[in-house]
Amino acid sequence: MTEMLQYDFMQRALLAAVLVGITAPAVGIYLVQRRQALMGDGMGHVAMTGVGLGFIFDTSPVWMAVLVCVLGAVAMELVRSRGNQRGDIALAMLFYGGMACGKLLVSKSAQAGAGSLESYLWGSILTVTPADLATIGILGALVIAVTVGLRRQLFAICQDEDFARVTGLPVRFLNLLLAVMAAVTVTVAMRVVGLLLVSALMVVPVVAAQQLTRSFAATQAASIGLGVVVALAGVTGSYHLDVPSGPAIVLLAIAVFAVFSAVATPLARRRHRAAGESGPRVCDVQLPGQSPADATSPERSAGLAQ
């Protein structure tokens, strides 16, 4: 470990892993809550157009991907909010068009080469520059400020938009804000795990934490902690085993999910027996991922975000 930290590129890689490990689950928990777990994958397709534009105009692919991905996120949210039957077709066109356009632009750029797009598709954390690290830090801080600072409001719209609207929350604005934060997270994480795997880091730590936690706040904290652990462990393991860091991080996260799932089953049985021995009662706890119809009341659901 000490030998690894002697290299500047490894120090930057580990710091970038920590930032992404915090940011991805912080947004991913809301996507899981509203059953949009694959939204990050679609965002990754759109971000490829931004990477291609960055190559064409010889500017930062990360910042160009942020711009394009944010525009794509707004378009996705507008299509989703309309709720028409052809919305899924429009989203498919946006996703696949973004991927095809990105590849086409990269092929025509002066930076075209075998590894020019590869590092963005699968991640290349060891090539993170100080400028990349500064960008990841700025965007990551923005995402954390929004997802943690507006936790109650975002939780409310993910649980029940109608109830949130009745309480006076700006539902459309919050939906757009959440979509934009998801887009920013995709571009933040693409240098670490790649555009093709970024959705996994946004989702897997969250569903792993859900196996053992019983409230939204606990799930959010646990998933962020898991994100940091698997990101650091994945980068460290990839250094010693000489394997790509992005796939290593994702496979490690899936392994953690498998372990937590195995532990959760007997734990749930023990809780069930304990509840039976204490007699029937109304459950005041809503499990993460539970639908609004299963909650005891909208007021109690909102209270879990505390």
N, C-alpha and C positions, 0 to 999 in steps of 0.2 A: 504493500500500500504506500509506504514512504517513497519507494522508488518511482511509483506512478505519479505522485504529486510533484516530483522534481521537474516535470515537463509542463511548460506553459499551456500547451494545447490540451492536456488532460485536466488542468485546473479549470480552463474555460469550459471543457466538456462537462465536468461534474457540476459546475455552477449552472450551466444551461439545463442540465438534467433536473436539478432541484427546482428551477423556475418553471419548467414545463410540468414536472410532477405535481406542483401546486396548482397551476393554472388549469390544466386539462380536466381533472375531476371537479374543480370548483364550478365549471360550466356544465360538465357532463351530467351532474346530478339533476339539473333541471331538465335536460333532454331526456334522461331516463324517466323522470317523474311524469313527463307528458307523452311518453311512448314515442319519442323521436330519436331513438338511439343511433340510427344510421344517418342522421343529419350531418354529422361530422364527415362521413364518407363522401356525401354529395358535395359538401363544401370543398373537400380536397380536390375533387374533379374541377370545380370552378376555379380554384386557386391556380391550377396549372396554366390557365390563360394569363394570369398575372405574371407568373414566372416567365412565360414566353415573351410577354411584352417587356419585361425587365431585360431580357437578353437582347431583344431587338433594339431597344433604345439605350442599351449599355448603361442601365441604371440598376439600383438595388432590386433584385427579384423579390425580396421579402416585402418591401414597402409597396411595390407594384401589386404583389399578390394580396396585400391587405386591402388596397383600394378596390380591386376587382372582386374579391371575396365579400367585402361589405356590400357592394352593389348587388351581387348575387344573393346575399342573405336577405336583403330588403325585398328583392323580387320573389324569393321563395316564401317569405312571410306573407306578402300580399296575396300570392296564389293560395296559400294555406287558409288565410282568413276568409277568402271568398267562398271556399268550401264547395266549388262546383265539381261536377263529376269528371271533368277533363283536367283537373288540377294535377293529377299524378303524371299525366302525359306531358304537360308543360314542364314539370320538374325534371322528368327524364330527359327531355330535350335540352334543358339547361345543363344538367350534369354531364351528359355525354358530349354535348357541344363544347363545353368548357375543356374537357380532356382532349378532344380532337384538335381544337383551336390551339391549345397550349403546345401540343406536339408539333403542329404545323409551323408555329412561330419559332420554336426552338430550332427546327430543322433549317430555317432560313436565316438564322442569326449567325453572326461571326463567331459566336462561342459554341456553335454546334459541335458536338463530339460524343463519344461513347459515354462519358461520365457526366456530361453537362446537365442532363435531366435526371440521371440516375440518382444523384445525391439528394434531389428534392423528392423523388418518388419514394425512396426507401430510407432517407435520412443519412446524414454524414456528420455526426456530432464531432468527430475528431478534426473536422475542417472548419469549425466555428471560429470566426474571426472576432477580434475585439468589437468591431462595428456590429456584427451579428449579435453578440452578447448584449450590447447596449440596447439594440432594438428589442430583443427578447425581454430584457428587464423593463423597459418602458411600457411595452404592450402588456406584459404580464401584470405589472402593477395596476394598470388600468382595469384589466379584467377582474383582478382580485377585489379592487375597490368597489366595483359595481356588484359583483356576485355575492360578496359578503355584506357590503353596506346596505344593499337593497334585498336582503335575504327574505324578509317577511313578505314584501310585495311580490317578488318573483315566485315565491312558494305559493302564494295565493292564486296567481294566474295559472300556475301549472296544475293546481288541484281543481279549481272550479272557476272558469272565466266569468260565468254569469254572476256568481256570488261576489267575485272581486269587482265586477262592474257596478253591482248594486251598492257596494260599500264606498264607491266613489273613486276607485283606483283608475288611473289612465291605462286601461288594458291594452289598447293598440300600441301606445308608445312603449309600454313595458315589453310587449311581444317583439316589437322591432328592436328594442335595446338588447334583449336576450339573443335574438338572431345575429345581431352585429357582434356581440361578445363571443358567440360561437365561431363566427367567421374569423375574428381576430385570433382566437385560440388556435385555430387550424394553422394559420400562418406562423404563429409563434412556435408551434410544435413541429413544423415540417422539417426543420433542420435536425431535429433530434430523432424522431421516429419515422418521418417521411409522410407524404400526403396519402399514401395508400394504407397506412397503419394508424394514422392519427386518431381515427374514431375509436380504436381499441383502447387507447390510453384515456380517452374521455369517458368510456363506458365501463370497462372491466373493473377498475378499482372501485367504482360506485356499486356495481352489483355484487362485488365481493364483500364490501362493507355491509351491505344490506342483509347478508346472511346472519350477522351477529348483532346488529344494532336495531333499536326499536323506535327511533325518532328521527326526524329529518335533520336536526342539528347534529346529533351523534353520527349519523351517516355521512354528513358533509365533512365533519372533522376527521372521521376515520378514513374516508376515501382519499382525502388530501394527504393524510399521513402515509397511506398505502402507495399513493402515486409517487411520493418522494422516495420511499424505500425501494420500490421496484425500478424506478428510473436510475437511482444510484447503483443498485446492485446489478442492473443490466449493463450499465456503462463499465463498471468494474470488471464484470465477468467477460464482457466483449474484449476488454484490453488483455486480459490474461489468456483467453481462449482464442484470440485472433478471429473473432466472428463479428458480423455487422451488429451495431448497437441497437438499431431500431427493432429488428425481429427479436433480439435477445430480451429487450424490455417487455415486449408484448407477450412473448411466451412465458416469461417469468410471472407477469400479471395473471395470465390464465392459470398457471400452476397454483398461485395463491388463491384464486377463486375456487379451484377444485378442492384445496385443503379446507378452506372456510366452509364450503358446502358440506363436506364430510363431517365437520365438527358441528355444524348447525343442526343437523337432523337429531342427534341424541339430546342436544341442548333444548330444542323445541319440545321434544317429548317430556323432558324433565319439567319444563315450564308448564306444560299441559297438565301433568299429574299434580303439580303444586297448586295450580288453579282449581283443579277438581276437588282437592282435599280442603281447600278454603271455602268451597261452596260457590254457587253461581253468582255472578255479579256482572255488571255492565263494564265492558272494556273501554277504558278512557284513552288507550294508546292506539294510534293509527300507524301501522307498519309502513316503512318507506315503500313507495310504489303502489300502495293501496288506492283503489279508485274512490272518488268522492262519495259514491253510493254506499260504500262500506264503512265510512266514517260515522261516528255517532252524531256529529253535527258539524256544519261548516265552521262554527266558532272554535270548536276544539281542534279542528284540522289546522286552522290558522295559528292556533296557540302552539302547535308542535314546532313551528319555525323558530320559536324563541330559543 
